[in-house]
Amino acid sequence: MNTANKLTMLRVAMIPVFLTVLYIGFSYNYIAAIIIFIVAGITDIVDGYIARSRGQVTDFGKLMDPLADKMLVLSAILWFVGQGSFPVWAALVVLMREFMITAMRMIGRGKGQVIAAGLLGKIKTVVAMVVLPFMFLPLEPCIKQWVDYTCVGAIVLTTVISGVAYVIKNRGIMDWKT
């Protein structure tokens, strides 16, 4: 396994640590969770850079890197749903988009095509990884509500735009006749 793929797997391994820190409930758990989440997000940037600069782009990485991102982002979103700061409907929009894209990738894979993440999908991931840590901040209630609404809005908007663009771009993968 090359360095980029190891970093992807490290990101996956950080998810249970991230969630455990959130649920333990010690006095600085949110700060620790933010740090873990940000470090995991940085591994996404670093593994992509390493893979491209060293020519280590692999089919495993093309499939696993976006899945690792989805698992990290969705773990935070679902935690916020449980806390009441991320609406269920918004989480469902994100989940449906991710299932749809993953299904399309699987269909493409079955046809011998590996569909890498597109630019809009990468922007969606970056937006989520940048805004989600702000939702952890202990703020005054009216400011917290505004921050949460803004973050949820940014995530939903980029999710919908990137999902529609992905389906349009890869619509040929689907065999609508069977």
C-alpha atoms as an extended CHARMM CRD file, in Angstrom:
* protein
*
       178  EXT
         1         1  MET       CA              0.0000000000        0.0000000000        0.0000000000  PROA      1               0.0000000000
         2         2  ASN       CA              1.4670000000        3.3480000000       -1.0250000000  PROA      2               0.0000000000
         3         3  THR       CA              1.7740000000        6.4170000000        1.2240000000  PROA      3               0.0000000000
         4         4  ALA       CA             -1.3270000000        8.1560000000       -0.1450000000  PROA      4               0.0000000000
         5         5  ASN       CA             -3.4860000000        5.0830000000        0.4610000000  PROA      5               0.0000000000
         6         6  LYS       CA             -2.0640000000        4.7020000000        3.9770000000  PROA      6               0.0000000000
         7         7  LEU       CA             -3.1140000000        8.2810000000        4.7320000000  PROA      7               0.0000000000
         8         8  THR       CA             -6.6040000000        7.5310000000        3.4370000000  PROA      8               0.0000000000
         9         9  MET       CA             -6.8200000000        4.5430000000        5.7720000000  PROA      9               0.0000000000
        10        10  LEU       CA             -5.4830000000        6.6850000000        8.6300000000  PROA      10              0.0000000000
        11        11  ARG       CA             -8.3680000000        9.0910000000        7.9950000000  PROA      11              0.0000000000
        12        12  VAL       CA            -10.8060000000        6.1800000000        8.2610000000  PROA      12              0.0000000000
        13        13  ALA       CA             -9.1410000000        5.0290000000       11.4980000000  PROA      13              0.0000000000
        14        14  MET       CA             -9.4750000000        8.5280000000       12.9730000000  PROA      14              0.0000000000
        15        15  ILE       CA            -13.2780000000        8.4890000000       12.6700000000  PROA      15              0.0000000000
        16        16  PRO       CA            -13.9660000000        6.2170000000       15.6770000000  PROA      16              0.0000000000
        17        17  VAL       CA            -11.4460000000        8.2470000000       17.6980000000  PROA      17              0.0000000000
        18        18  PHE       CA            -13.2320000000       11.4590000000       16.6730000000  PROA      18              0.0000000000
        19        19  LEU       CA            -16.6300000000       10.0620000000       17.6920000000  PROA      19              0.0000000000
        20        20  THR       CA            -15.3200000000        8.5730000000       20.9320000000  PROA      20              0.0000000000
        21        21  VAL       CA            -13.8850000000       11.9450000000       21.9420000000  PROA      21              0.0000000000
        22        22  LEU       CA            -17.2530000000       13.5770000000       21.2400000000  PROA      22              0.0000000000
        23        23  TYR       CA            -19.1650000000       11.0890000000       23.3620000000  PROA      23              0.0000000000
        24        24  ILE       CA            -16.7440000000       10.8990000000       26.2890000000  PROA      24              0.0000000000
        25        25  GLY       CA            -17.7930000000       14.3250000000       27.4920000000  PROA      25              0.0000000000
        26        26  PHE       CA            -14.6410000000       15.6230000000       29.1860000000  PROA      26              0.0000000000
        27        27  SER       CA            -14.2240000000       19.3820000000       29.5420000000  PROA      27              0.0000000000
        28        28  TYR       CA            -12.2110000000       19.9550000000       26.3680000000  PROA      28              0.0000000000
        29        29  ASN       CA            -13.7440000000       17.2440000000       24.1960000000  PROA      29              0.0000000000
        30        30  TYR       CA            -15.0050000000       19.7010000000       21.5630000000  PROA      30              0.0000000000
        31        31  ILE       CA            -11.5670000000       21.1890000000       21.1220000000  PROA      31              0.0000000000
        32        32  ALA       CA            -10.0490000000       17.7170000000       20.8260000000  PROA      32              0.0000000000
        33        33  ALA       CA            -12.7950000000       16.7150000000       18.3530000000  PROA      33              0.0000000000
        34        34  ILE       CA            -12.1440000000       19.8180000000       16.2340000000  PROA      34              0.0000000000
        35        35  ILE       CA             -8.4100000000       19.0410000000       16.1950000000  PROA      35              0.0000000000
        36        36  ILE       CA             -8.9870000000       15.4010000000       15.2160000000  PROA      36              0.0000000000
        37        37  PHE       CA            -11.4690000000       16.4180000000       12.5140000000  PROA      37              0.0000000000
        38        38  ILE       CA             -9.0950000000       19.0440000000       11.0920000000  PROA      38              0.0000000000
        39        39  VAL       CA             -6.1220000000       16.6440000000       11.1450000000  PROA      39              0.0000000000
        40        40  ALA       CA             -8.2520000000       14.0350000000        9.3600000000  PROA      40              0.0000000000
        41        41  GLY       CA             -9.2170000000       16.6680000000        6.7930000000  PROA      41              0.0000000000
        42        42  ILE       CA             -5.5700000000       17.5890000000        6.3030000000  PROA      42              0.0000000000
        43        43  THR       CA             -4.7520000000       13.9360000000        5.5510000000  PROA      43              0.0000000000
        44        44  ASP       CA             -7.2050000000       14.2470000000        2.6490000000  PROA      44              0.0000000000
        45        45  ILE       CA             -5.2320000000       17.1580000000        1.2160000000  PROA      45              0.0000000000
        46        46  VAL       CA             -1.8690000000       15.5020000000        1.8330000000  PROA      46              0.0000000000
        47        47  ASP       CA             -2.8070000000       12.1000000000        0.4190000000  PROA      47              0.0000000000
        48        48  GLY       CA             -4.1530000000       13.7410000000       -2.7350000000  PROA      48              0.0000000000
        49        49  TYR       CA             -1.0020000000       15.7900000000       -3.1390000000  PROA      49              0.0000000000
        50        50  ILE       CA              1.2520000000       12.7680000000       -2.5800000000  PROA      50              0.0000000000
        51        51  ALA       CA             -0.7550000000       10.5770000000       -4.9520000000  PROA      51              0.0000000000
        52        52  ARG       CA             -0.5670000000       13.1230000000       -7.7820000000  PROA      52              0.0000000000
        53        53  SER       CA              2.9960000000       14.3290000000       -7.2390000000  PROA      53              0.0000000000
        54        54  ARG       CA              4.4670000000       10.8340000000       -6.8990000000  PROA      54              0.0000000000
        55        55  GLY       CA              2.3070000000        9.1970000000       -9.5270000000  PROA      55              0.0000000000
        56        56  GLN       CA              0.6460000000        7.0260000000       -6.8780000000  PROA      56              0.0000000000
        57        57  VAL       CA             -2.9200000000        7.4940000000       -8.1050000000  PROA      57              0.0000000000
        58        58  THR       CA             -4.5370000000        4.0570000000       -7.8270000000  PROA      58              0.0000000000
        59        59  ASP       CA             -7.9770000000        2.6090000000       -8.3960000000  PROA      59              0.0000000000
        60        60  PHE       CA             -8.0680000000        1.8650000000       -4.6540000000  PROA      60              0.0000000000
        61        61  GLY       CA             -7.3900000000        5.5300000000       -3.9070000000  PROA      61              0.0000000000
        62        62  LYS       CA             -9.9510000000        6.7520000000       -6.4380000000  PROA      62              0.0000000000
        63        63  LEU       CA            -12.5970000000        4.6610000000       -4.7040000000  PROA      63              0.0000000000
        64        64  MET       CA            -11.4840000000        4.7410000000       -1.0600000000  PROA      64              0.0000000000
        65        65  ASP       CA            -10.4900000000        8.4080000000       -0.7670000000  PROA      65              0.0000000000
        66        66  PRO       CA            -14.0140000000        9.7200000000       -1.4770000000  PROA      66              0.0000000000
        67        67  LEU       CA            -15.4880000000        7.0320000000        0.7920000000  PROA      67              0.0000000000
        68        68  ALA       CA            -13.1720000000        8.0690000000        3.6240000000  PROA      68              0.0000000000
        69        69  ASP       CA            -14.2620000000       11.6800000000        3.1330000000  PROA      69              0.0000000000
        70        70  LYS       CA            -17.9270000000       10.6550000000        3.1920000000  PROA      70              0.0000000000
        71        71  MET       CA            -17.4670000000        8.6270000000        6.3790000000  PROA      71              0.0000000000
        72        72  LEU       CA            -15.6980000000       11.4920000000        8.1440000000  PROA      72              0.0000000000
        73        73  VAL       CA            -18.1700000000       14.1830000000        7.1000000000  PROA      73              0.0000000000
        74        74  LEU       CA            -21.2440000000       12.0060000000        7.6800000000  PROA      74              0.0000000000
        75        75  SER       CA            -20.0290000000       10.9670000000       11.1300000000  PROA      75              0.0000000000
        76        76  ALA       CA            -19.8750000000       14.6460000000       12.1340000000  PROA      76              0.0000000000
        77        77  ILE       CA            -23.2150000000       15.4560000000       10.4770000000  PROA      77              0.0000000000
        78        78  LEU       CA            -24.9630000000       12.5580000000       12.2010000000  PROA      78              0.0000000000
        79        79  TRP       CA            -23.4970000000       13.5930000000       15.5320000000  PROA      79              0.0000000000
        80        80  PHE       CA            -24.8810000000       17.0970000000       14.9800000000  PROA      80              0.0000000000
        81        81  VAL       CA            -28.2780000000       15.6030000000       14.0620000000  PROA      81              0.0000000000
        82        82  GLY       CA            -28.2290000000       13.8590000000       17.4400000000  PROA      82              0.0000000000
        83        83  GLN       CA            -27.4060000000       17.1740000000       19.0980000000  PROA      83              0.0000000000
        84        84  GLY       CA            -30.2590000000       18.9250000000       17.3040000000  PROA      84              0.0000000000
        85        85  SER       CA            -28.0520000000       21.3630000000       15.4040000000  PROA      85              0.0000000000
        86        86  PHE       CA            -28.2690000000       19.7270000000       11.9570000000  PROA      86              0.0000000000
        87        87  PRO       CA            -31.8070000000       19.1580000000       10.6440000000  PROA      87              0.0000000000
        88        88  VAL       CA            -32.6910000000       15.5800000000        9.7410000000  PROA      88              0.0000000000
        89        89  TRP       CA            -33.9700000000       16.6710000000        6.3140000000  PROA      89              0.0000000000
        90        90  ALA       CA            -30.5940000000       18.2530000000        5.5200000000  PROA      90              0.0000000000
        91        91  ALA       CA            -28.7250000000       15.1340000000        6.6420000000  PROA      91              0.0000000000
        92        92  LEU       CA            -31.0150000000       13.0520000000        4.4140000000  PROA      92              0.0000000000
        93        93  VAL       CA            -30.1650000000       15.2590000000        1.4280000000  PROA      93              0.0000000000
        94        94  VAL       CA            -26.4730000000       14.6380000000        2.0880000000  PROA      94              0.0000000000
        95        95  LEU       CA            -26.9790000000       10.9030000000        2.6350000000  PROA      95              0.0000000000
        96        96  MET       CA            -29.0910000000       10.4790000000       -0.4990000000  PROA      96              0.0000000000
        97        97  ARG       CA            -26.5010000000       12.2800000000       -2.6120000000  PROA      97              0.0000000000
        98        98  GLU       CA            -23.6940000000       10.1390000000       -1.2140000000  PROA      98              0.0000000000
        99        99  PHE       CA            -25.6030000000        6.8750000000       -1.7370000000  PROA      99              0.0000000000
       100       100  MET       CA            -26.5040000000        7.9070000000       -5.2710000000  PROA      100             0.0000000000
       101       101  ILE       CA            -22.9140000000        8.8100000000       -6.1820000000  PROA      101             0.0000000000
       102       102  THR       CA            -21.5550000000        5.6390000000       -4.5640000000  PROA      102             0.0000000000
       103       103  ALA       CA            -24.1030000000        3.5460000000       -6.4700000000  PROA      103             0.0000000000
       104       104  MET       CA            -23.0960000000        5.2060000000       -9.7300000000  PROA      104             0.0000000000
       105       105  ARG       CA            -19.4370000000        4.5160000000       -8.9590000000  PROA      105             0.0000000000
       106       106  MET       CA            -20.2540000000        0.8700000000       -8.2850000000  PROA      106             0.0000000000
       107       107  ILE       CA            -22.1580000000        0.5840000000      -11.5580000000  PROA      107             0.0000000000
       108       108  GLY       CA            -19.2330000000        2.2170000000      -13.3510000000  PROA      108             0.0000000000
       109       109  ARG       CA            -16.8100000000       -0.1380000000      -11.6380000000  PROA      109             0.0000000000
       110       110  GLY       CA            -18.9220000000       -3.0800000000      -12.8040000000  PROA      110             0.0000000000
       111       111  LYS       CA            -18.4970000000       -1.7670000000      -16.3360000000  PROA      111             0.0000000000
       112       112  GLY       CA            -14.7250000000       -1.4610000000      -15.8920000000  PROA      112             0.0000000000
       113       113  GLN       CA            -14.7680000000        2.3060000000      -15.3380000000  PROA      113             0.0000000000
       114       114  VAL       CA            -13.3860000000        4.0300000000      -12.2690000000  PROA      114             0.0000000000
       115       115  ILE       CA            -15.0550000000        7.3780000000      -11.7420000000  PROA      115             0.0000000000
       116       116  ALA       CA            -12.8770000000        9.7030000000       -9.6970000000  PROA      116             0.0000000000
       117       117  ALA       CA            -14.2700000000       12.6220000000       -7.7230000000  PROA      117             0.0000000000
       118       118  GLY       CA            -14.9460000000       15.7110000000       -9.8000000000  PROA      118             0.0000000000
       119       119  LEU       CA            -14.0950000000       19.3160000000       -8.9890000000  PROA      119             0.0000000000
       120       120  LEU       CA            -17.5520000000       20.1500000000       -7.6160000000  PROA      120             0.0000000000
       121       121  GLY       CA            -17.4690000000       17.0570000000       -5.4100000000  PROA      121             0.0000000000
       122       122  LYS       CA            -14.0970000000       18.1340000000       -4.0770000000  PROA      122             0.0000000000
       123       123  ILE       CA            -15.4390000000       21.6330000000       -3.4210000000  PROA      123             0.0000000000
       124       124  LYS       CA            -18.4070000000       20.0890000000       -1.5660000000  PROA      124             0.0000000000
       125       125  THR       CA            -16.0220000000       18.0740000000        0.5990000000  PROA      125             0.0000000000
       126       126  VAL       CA            -13.7890000000       21.0660000000        1.3080000000  PROA      126             0.0000000000
       127       127  VAL       CA            -16.7980000000       23.1990000000        2.2330000000  PROA      127             0.0000000000
       128       128  ALA       CA            -18.0580000000       20.5250000000        4.6460000000  PROA      128             0.0000000000
       129       129  MET       CA            -14.6240000000       19.9960000000        6.1940000000  PROA      129             0.0000000000
       130       130  VAL       CA            -14.1460000000       23.7450000000        6.6400000000  PROA      130             0.0000000000
       131       131  VAL       CA            -17.5780000000       24.6160000000        8.0500000000  PROA      131             0.0000000000
       132       132  LEU       CA            -18.2690000000       21.6170000000       10.2990000000  PROA      132             0.0000000000
       133       133  PRO       CA            -15.6000000000       22.5650000000       12.8770000000  PROA      133             0.0000000000
       134       134  PHE       CA            -17.3620000000       25.9330000000       13.3300000000  PROA      134             0.0000000000
       135       135  MET       CA            -20.4580000000       24.0650000000       14.4850000000  PROA      135             0.0000000000
       136       136  PHE       CA            -18.4710000000       22.6970000000       17.4420000000  PROA      136             0.0000000000
       137       137  LEU       CA            -17.6110000000       26.1300000000       18.7790000000  PROA      137             0.0000000000
       138       138  PRO       CA            -19.2480000000       27.0770000000       22.0790000000  PROA      138             0.0000000000
       139       139  LEU       CA            -20.9440000000       30.3340000000       21.0780000000  PROA      139             0.0000000000
       140       140  GLU       CA            -23.7570000000       32.4820000000       22.4130000000  PROA      140             0.0000000000
       141       141  PRO       CA            -27.0860000000       30.8350000000       21.4740000000  PROA      141             0.0000000000
       142       142  CYS       CA            -28.1820000000       33.4040000000       18.8550000000  PROA      142             0.0000000000
       143       143  ILE       CA            -24.7330000000       33.4210000000       17.2130000000  PROA      143             0.0000000000
       144       144  LYS       CA            -24.5260000000       29.6090000000       17.4220000000  PROA      144             0.0000000000
       145       145  GLN       CA            -27.8870000000       29.2810000000       15.6780000000  PROA      145             0.0000000000
       146       146  TRP       CA            -26.7790000000       31.6440000000       12.8900000000  PROA      146             0.0000000000
       147       147  VAL       CA            -23.4540000000       29.7680000000       12.4770000000  PROA      147             0.0000000000
       148       148  ASP       CA            -25.2360000000       26.4030000000       12.3990000000  PROA      148             0.0000000000
       149       149  TYR       CA            -27.7970000000       27.5860000000        9.8100000000  PROA      149             0.0000000000
       150       150  THR       CA            -25.0490000000       29.0540000000        7.6520000000  PROA      150             0.0000000000
       151       151  CYS       CA            -22.9510000000       25.8730000000        7.8410000000  PROA      151             0.0000000000
       152       152  VAL       CA            -25.9230000000       23.5990000000        7.1170000000  PROA      152             0.0000000000
       153       153  GLY       CA            -26.9320000000       25.8390000000        4.2020000000  PROA      153             0.0000000000
       154       154  ALA       CA            -23.4350000000       25.7590000000        2.7070000000  PROA      154             0.0000000000
       155       155  ILE       CA            -23.2750000000       21.9700000000        3.0270000000  PROA      155             0.0000000000
       156       156  VAL       CA            -26.7310000000       21.3850000000        1.5230000000  PROA      156             0.0000000000
       157       157  LEU       CA            -26.1750000000       23.8410000000       -1.3340000000  PROA      157             0.0000000000
       158       158  THR       CA            -22.8130000000       22.3580000000       -2.3700000000  PROA      158             0.0000000000
       159       159  THR       CA            -24.2080000000       18.8420000000       -1.9190000000  PROA      159             0.0000000000
       160       160  VAL       CA            -27.1340000000       19.4450000000       -4.2560000000  PROA      160             0.0000000000
       161       161  ILE       CA            -25.0990000000       21.3260000000       -6.8840000000  PROA      161             0.0000000000
       162       162  SER       CA            -22.3210000000       18.7330000000       -6.9570000000  PROA      162             0.0000000000
       163       163  GLY       CA            -24.7950000000       15.8410000000       -6.9780000000  PROA      163             0.0000000000
       164       164  VAL       CA            -26.7590000000       17.1940000000       -9.9270000000  PROA      164             0.0000000000
       165       165  ALA       CA            -23.5500000000       17.9630000000      -11.8330000000  PROA      165             0.0000000000
       166       166  TYR       CA            -22.1910000000       14.4680000000      -11.1080000000  PROA      166             0.0000000000
       167       167  VAL       CA            -25.3480000000       12.7600000000      -12.3840000000  PROA      167             0.0000000000
       168       168  ILE       CA            -25.4110000000       14.8920000000      -15.5320000000  PROA      168             0.0000000000
       169       169  LYS       CA            -21.7120000000       14.3210000000      -16.2310000000  PROA      169             0.0000000000
       170       170  ASN       CA            -21.8990000000       10.5510000000      -15.6490000000  PROA      170             0.0000000000
       171       171  ARG       CA            -25.4140000000        9.8320000000      -16.9230000000  PROA      171             0.0000000000
       172       172  GLY       CA            -23.9460000000        7.5700000000      -19.6140000000  PROA      172             0.0000000000
       173       173  ILE       CA            -22.8960000000        5.1060000000      -16.8830000000  PROA      173             0.0000000000
       174       174  MET       CA            -26.5480000000        4.2860000000      -16.2390000000  PROA      174             0.0000000000
       175       175  ASP       CA            -28.2060000000        1.7570000000      -18.4890000000  PROA      175             0.0000000000
       176       176  TRP       CA            -31.7400000000        3.1050000000      -18.3850000000  PROA      176             0.0000000000
       177       177  LYS       CA            -33.0790000000        0.4670000000      -20.8210000000  PROA      177             0.0000000000
       178       178  THR       CA            -32.8230000000       -2.5210000000      -18.4960000000  PROA      178             0.0000000000
